[in-house]
Amino acid sequence: MSPSADPLRRVLVTGARGYIGAHLVSALGAMGTHVTALVRSAGALPAGVRGAEGDVLDGAALTALLAAERYDAIFHLAGLNAGAGSAAVYQTNVIGTATLLQAVRALGQPKMRVVLVGSSAEYGASPDDPLTEESPTVPVGDYGVSKLAATQMGRVLHSATGQDTVMVRPFNVIGPGACAGLLHAEVARQIVEIEQGKRAPVLKLRDLSGYRDFVDARDVAGGLVALAQRGLPGQVYNLCTERAVQAATLVERLVGNAHAHLTIEAEHAPRKFGDVSYQRGSFQKAKNTAGWAPSIGLEKSLTDTLNYWRKWGNTALSGGQVSEAISK
């Protein structure tokens, strides 16, 4: 694929029911792109999205799926975070990516773009500020290690075969649609429960001393599309804001938009294994290559997150319902 803005007519998305995946599918749908979502089981998907049951660990099924329809691009977002347990994390993030790339290679279409979605966790304890794509990668947890391995596989495949791979590292993703396991969504959930009188007016949170580069999921989705169209083969790109915000500040901003008076109780426990105290990225490479820059400010991300939880509450949303919710 050329670095010009080539159209994305037909794409395959793995992890389409995840947080970023739902936003990506929504963005692609708005462009009129025909989206096929690789899903492990039947269930709701956004209107116009075709579901194909399968698993990134099933090489035969992946090969058959890729052979049946010609895609302009594959967005690979399927993965697990560290909470799932080390063995499962490595199997899905490393072996799953290897299986997908092997199926792509067997297809013999080196010009078909493959967008591998990694993470700023690949940088880990890197000393650079800001972190660029040339910064040392020093992951300090299983998730970062597994994502770095996937990125390296994409690089090797491009070097060895010319396969058109692009690797993307979003930083800390925020905005509507996230599950309560992420800090901003957990805070929003607790605030809404306090507003509704379902819990005491006290936010109980983990350590808030760390600094992160928080980027809106809708901006990340736009960045993935832009890099699928204009990114250079074999390259890695950051998606971030170039601003480091303390977790305590993020919580205070959310509390400032609460419709109730409340207090904050934050733990002062030692940092967990795999955590780092500070990260800030540079998006200049994505800007220079694909014209991408973040457009959604922190306040809007947090306000939209609160309103999302006010509307949807603790309802267990399927991927299709998440896509419906975030588009409104």
N, C-alpha and C positions, 0 to 999 in steps of 0.2 A: 504494500500500500504506500502510495506517495505521501509526503508530508503535507500536501495540499488537502483542503477540506473535502475529501471524497465522501460520497453519500453512504450512509449505513442503511441499506435496504433490508437485510436479513441478518439477525445476530442471534447467538446463543448465549444465555446468561446462566451461570451456575451460582447458587446462593441467592436466587432471586427473591426468596422469602425472608432474607435477612434484612437488617436495618439499612445498610447502604444499598443493598440489592433492590429493595422496594423503591427507594428514591431513584435509582438508576432506571428501573423499568418504567417508572412514571415519566422520566425525562425522555426516554427513547420513544415511548408511546406518543408523547406530545409532538415528536418529530415525524411521526408517521412510519416509524421503523417497525418491521414485522419481527416480533420477539418470540423466541422459543425459550422456555425456562426449563432447565433440568431440575426435576424435583424427585425426592425420594418416595413420595406417596401422593396420591390424588388429593386434591383440596382446592380451595378457592384461589384464583389468580385474578389479576386485574383484567378488565374487559379487553379483548383483542390479543391477549397473551396466550400462546399455546403451551400447554404443559407436556413435557416428555418425561415419563417416569424412568429413573435410572439413578446411578450413584457414581461419583467420581472415582470410586475404587473398582468399578466394573469396566475393565478395559474393552471387553467384547461389545458391551452395550454402547459405550462411547464411540467406538469405531463404527458401529452400525449407524448410530445417530448422525455422525458427521458425514458418512458416505451417502446418507439418504437425502440430504439437502445441502446446498452450497451456501455457506454463510460468508458474509463480508468480514465478520469479526466474532471472536469469542471473548466474553468478559468472564474471567474466573474469579468469583468472590467466595465460593464455598470454602468454609474453614471453621475451625473451632478455636476458642480462646483457652487460656491456661486453666480456667476453672473446670474444664472437662476431664482433667487428668492427663498426665504427660503422654502415656502411650496413645491415647485417642487423638491428642493434639498432633503428634508426629505422624500418625497413620493418615489422618485426613489432610493435614496441611502439606506434608512432604510426599507421602506415597500417593495421595490423591492427585496432587499436582503432577507428579511424575507420570502417573497413569494417563492423565489427560494429555500431557505433552507427547507421550508415546503414541496415543491415538491420532493426534494431530500430525505427527511425523509420518505415520503409516498412511495417512490420507494423501500425502504427496502434493500438498498445495502450499508451498512455502510463502506465497504472497498473501495468504489469509492471515489477518492480524489476530494475535492472541494478546489480550491485555490481562496481565497477572497483577492482582491487587494485593499488595503487601501491607506494610505498617511501619510507622516511625519507631516501633519497638525494635526494629532491626538495628537502629543506631544505639539503643540502650545507653550505656555509660560513655558514649563518645564525648570528648571534651570540647568539641567545636560549638561555637555560638555565633551566628546561626548554623544549623546543620544543613549542609549542602549534599548533593548526591555524591560528592567526592569525599565526604567526611568518613572517618573510620567507622566501621560497623562493629559494635561491641555489645551485642545483645546479652541481657542478664537474666533472662527467663526462658522457659520452654517455648512460649509463643513467639518471641522475637527470634529465637534460634530457628524455629520451624519456618517462619516467614522468610528469613534470610536464605535458608536452603532453597526455598521455592524460587526466590529471585535469582539465585545463582544458577539454578537449572534453566531458567528462561534465557539467561545470558549465554550459557554453554550451548543451548540448542541453536541460538542465533549464530554464534561463532562457528559451530560445527557444520550446520546445514543451511544457513541463510534464512531459517524460519523467521517470519516477521513477528517478533515478540516485543512487547513494551511492558516495562515493570513500573508500577505506581505505588508510592508510599504515602497514603493519607496520614495526617497526624491525628490528634484526639478529636474524634467526630462527635458533634453535638447537633441538637435540633429535634424537631418533632419526630415521633415514631420509634424512639429508642426504648428498649426494655429497661426495667428499673435497676438492672445490674450496673448501669453506667451512672456516674455520680450525678450529672445534671438531671437525669430522668428520675433517679431515686429521690433527690431533693424535691423535684416537682411533684412526685407521687405523694410524699409525706405532706407537703404544703397543701395539696388539694384535699387530702384526708383531714387535715386540721381545719381547713375552710368548711368542710362538710360536717364537722363535729364528730368525726370517727376516731380521733386520737387526741391525746393531750397536746397542748401547743408548744411542743418541744421537738426540735429536729435532732435526731440522734445519728451522728455521722462519724466516718472514719477520719483519719488524719487529713488536715486540709492545708498543710504547709507547702506542698509541691507546686511547681509552676509547669504549665503545659501550654502548647499552641493549639487552641480550640478552633476547629474549622467546621462550618455547617455542612450537614450531610447533603443538602441540595447543591451547595457549591462543589462538593466532592463528586456528585453525580455528573454535574456539568463538566468537571475536569476530566473525568473518565471518558466522556463522549469526545471532548476536544482532543484528548491524547490518542483516542482510537482513530480519529480523523487525521491528525497532524503530527503526532509524536514520531520520533525517529526510531527505526528498528534497532533493537538491542540496547536501548537506553533506559535509564531509571529516572523517574520524575517524582518530586515531592509535591503534595497538595497540602497547603498550610496557609497561615495568615501573616507570618513573620512577627507575631506578637506573643509574648509569654504572659499568661495570666495566672495568678495564684488561685488555687482551688478555693481558698477562703473568699476571694473576691467574687468568683462565679456564684458561690452560695449566697453571698450578701446581695448580689444583683437579683437573684431569684426571690429572696426574702423581701426585697424592696417592692416587688410586684405582687406580693401575697395580699389576699383580702382578709387577713386576720393578723393579730399580734402574736408573735411567737419568739422563742429563744432558741439558741443553737448550743448543742452539747457535742463537741468534737473530741474524739480520742486523741491522746498524745502517746500512742504506742510506738515502739520501734518500727521502722519501715519493713514492709514485707519483702521477702525474696523476690527479685525481679522488678522492683520498683526503682525509679530514679527521681532525683529531686528537681530537675530542671530540664526542659526541652523547648527549643524554639527552632523552627525551620526556615528555609528560604525557598520561595516558589519562583525565583527568577528564571530557572531553566524552563519550567512549564510556560511561563509568560513569554519568554523569548521564542520558544519553539511553537507553541500552540495558541498563544494569545490569551492564556487563561490567567485570571486573578480572582481572588475571593471577592464576592459582592455583598454578602449578607453579614451584617454586623453582629456583635455578641448580644446586644440588647434584643434584637429581633429573634435570634436563635432561641434565647431563653424565654421570651414572651410567648413565642409560638409553641415551645415545649410545654409551658404551663397551660396554655389554652388547649393543647392536645390532651393533656391529662384531665383537664376539667370536663372535656367533652366525652372522652372515651373511658376514663377511670381505669379500673383494674380489669376491664374486659380482656379476655384472652383473645387477641386478634390474630387471625390467620394472615398469611402474606398478602392475599388479595385485599383483605380489609385494611391492613396497614397502608397499602398503596392508595386505597380509597380515602383513608383518613388524612394522609399527608398531603393529598392533592386538594383539600378543601380549606 
